[in-house]
Amino acid sequence: MIISGKPIQGVIKTYSDQNKISKSEQVKPVSRSMKPDEVILSSHGQEIGHIYQAYKNAPDIRQDKIRDLSERISRGDYNVSAKDVAAKIVE
């Protein structure tokens, strides 16, 4: 059995000939007269954007809740039933 590289070279040449791009098909550079892409959001989309920004700007820790719970714990007024804890664990 004789193995030759000629058939492989023929396949590569055929493939490259089929995939050549003529000058008219090449991508042309964008001229300055063409308008850039733009996105226009609906009023609903804008509203969602505002809500998202408000969410992002909100603090992660609610100091008022922490302060209230800390005071209740230090006074001994904060009691959680075992049933409530078990329900949250199962949940």
Contact map, one row per residue, 1 for C-alpha under 8 A:
1110000000000000000000000000000000000000000000000000000000000000000000000000000000000000000
1111000000000000000000000000000000000000000000000000000000000000000000000000000000000000000
1111100000000000000000000000000000000000000000000000000000000000000000000000000000000000000
0111111000000000000000000000000000000000000000000000000000000000000000000000000000000000000
0011111110000000000000000000000000000000000000000000000000000000000000000000000000000000000
0001111111000000000000000000000000000000000000000000000000000000000000000000000000000000000
0001111111100000000000000000000000000000000000000000000000000000000000000000000000000000000
0000111111110000000000000000000000000000000000000000000000000000000000000000000000000000000
0000111111111000000000000000000000000000000000000000000000000000000000000000000000000000000
0000011111111100000000000000000000000000000000000000000000000000000000000000000000000000000
0000001111111110000000000000000000000000000000000000000000000000000000000000000000000000000
0000000111111111000000000000000000000000000000000000000000000000000000000000000000000000000
0000000011111111100000000000000000000000000000000000000000000000000000000000000000000000000
0000000001111111110000000000000000000000000000000000000000000000000000000000000000000000000
0000000000111111111000000000000000000000000000000000000000000000000000000000000000000000000
0000000000011111111100000000000000000000000000000000000000000000000000000000000000000000000
0000000000001111111100000000000000000000000000000000000000000000000000000000000000000000000
0000000000000111111100000000000000000000000000000000000000000000000000000000000000000000000
0000000000000011111110000000000000000000000000000000000000000000000000000000000000000000000
0000000000000001111111000000000000000000000000000000000000000000000000000000000000000000000
0000000000000000001111101100000000000000000000000000000000000000000000000000000000000000000
0000000000000000000111111100000000000000000000000000000000000000000000000000000000000000000
0000000000000000000011111100000000000000000000000000000000000000000000000000000000000000000
0000000000000000000001111100000000000000000000000000000000000000000000000000000000000000000
0000000000000000000011111110000000000000000000000000000000000000000000000000000000000000000
0000000000000000000011111111000000000000000000000000000000000000000000000000000000000000000
0000000000000000000000001111100000000000000000000000000000000000000000000000000000000000000
0000000000000000000000000111110000000000000000000000000000000000000000000000000000000000000
0000000000000000000000000011111000000000000000000000000000000000000000000000000000000000000
0000000000000000000000000001111101000000000000000000000000000000000000000000000000000000000
0000000000000000000000000000111111000000000000000000000000000000000000000000000000000000000
0000000000000000000000000000011111100000000000000000000000000000000000000000000000000000000
0000000000000000000000000000001111100000000000000000000000000000000000000000000000000000000
0000000000000000000000000000011111110000000000000000000000000000000000000000000000000000000
0000000000000000000000000000000111111000000000000000000000000000000000000000000000000000000
0000000000000000000000000000000001111100000000000000000000000000000000000000000000000000000
0000000000000000000000000000000000111110000000000000000000000000000000000000000000000000000
0000000000000000000000000000000000011111000000000000000000000000000000000000000000000000000
0000000000000000000000000000000000001111100000000000000000000000000000000000000000000000000
0000000000000000000000000000000000000111110000000000000000000000000000000000000000000000000
0000000000000000000000000000000000000011111111000000000000000000000000000000000000000000000
0000000000000000000000000000000000000001111111000000000000000000000000000000000000000000000
0000000000000000000000000000000000000000111111100000000000000000000000000000000000000000000
0000000000000000000000000000000000000000111111110000000000000000000000000000000000000000000
0000000000000000000000000000000000000000111111111000000000000000000000000000000000000000000
0000000000000000000000000000000000000000111111111100000000000000000000000000000000000000000
0000000000000000000000000000000000000000001111111110000000000000000000000000000000000000000
0000000000000000000000000000000000000000000111111111000000000000000000000000000000000000000
0000000000000000000000000000000000000000000011111111100000000000000000000000000000000000000
0000000000000000000000000000000000000000000001111111110000000000000000000000000000000000000
0000000000000000000000000000000000000000000000111111111000000000000000000000000000000000000
0000000000000000000000000000000000000000000000011111111100000000000000000000000000000000000
0000000000000000000000000000000000000000000000001111111110000000000000000000000000000000000
0000000000000000000000000000000000000000000000000111111111000000000000000000000000000000000
0000000000000000000000000000000000000000000000000011111111000000000000000000000000000000000
0000000000000000000000000000000000000000000000000001111111000000000000000000000000000000000
0000000000000000000000000000000000000000000000000000111111100000000000000000000000000000000
0000000000000000000000000000000000000000000000000000011111110000000000000000000000000000000
0000000000000000000000000000000000000000000000000000000011111100000000000000000000000000000
0000000000000000000000000000000000000000000000000000000001111100000000000000000000000000000
0000000000000000000000000000000000000000000000000000000000111110000000000000000000000000000
0000000000000000000000000000000000000000000000000000000000111111110000000000000000000000000
0000000000000000000000000000000000000000000000000000000000001111111000000000000000000000000
0000000000000000000000000000000000000000000000000000000000000111111100000000000000000000000
0000000000000000000000000000000000000000000000000000000000000111111110000000000000000000000
0000000000000000000000000000000000000000000000000000000000000111111111000000000000000000000
0000000000000000000000000000000000000000000000000000000000000011111111100000000000000000000
0000000000000000000000000000000000000000000000000000000000000001111111110000000000000000000
0000000000000000000000000000000000000000000000000000000000000000111111111000010000000000000
0000000000000000000000000000000000000000000000000000000000000000011111111100000000000000000
0000000000000000000000000000000000000000000000000000000000000000001111111110000000000000000
0000000000000000000000000000000000000000000000000000000000000000000111111111110000000000000
0000000000000000000000000000000000000000000000000000000000000000000011111111110000000000000
0000000000000000000000000000000000000000000000000000000000000000000001111111100000000000000
0000000000000000000000000000000000000000000000000000000000000000000000111111110000000000000
0000000000000000000000000000000000000000000000000000000000000000000000011111111000000000000
0000000000000000000000000000000000000000000000000000000000000000000000011111111000000000000
0000000000000000000000000000000000000000000000000000000000000000000010011011111100000000000
0000000000000000000000000000000000000000000000000000000000000000000000000001111110000000000
0000000000000000000000000000000000000000000000000000000000000000000000000000011111011000000
0000000000000000000000000000000000000000000000000000000000000000000000000000001111111000000
0000000000000000000000000000000000000000000000000000000000000000000000000000000111111100000
0000000000000000000000000000000000000000000000000000000000000000000000000000000011111110000
0000000000000000000000000000000000000000000000000000000000000000000000000000000111111111000
0000000000000000000000000000000000000000000000000000000000000000000000000000000111111111100
0000000000000000000000000000000000000000000000000000000000000000000000000000000001111111110
0000000000000000000000000000000000000000000000000000000000000000000000000000000000111111111
0000000000000000000000000000000000000000000000000000000000000000000000000000000000011111111
0000000000000000000000000000000000000000000000000000000000000000000000000000000000001111111
0000000000000000000000000000000000000000000000000000000000000000000000000000000000000111111
0000000000000000000000000000000000000000000000000000000000000000000000000000000000000011111
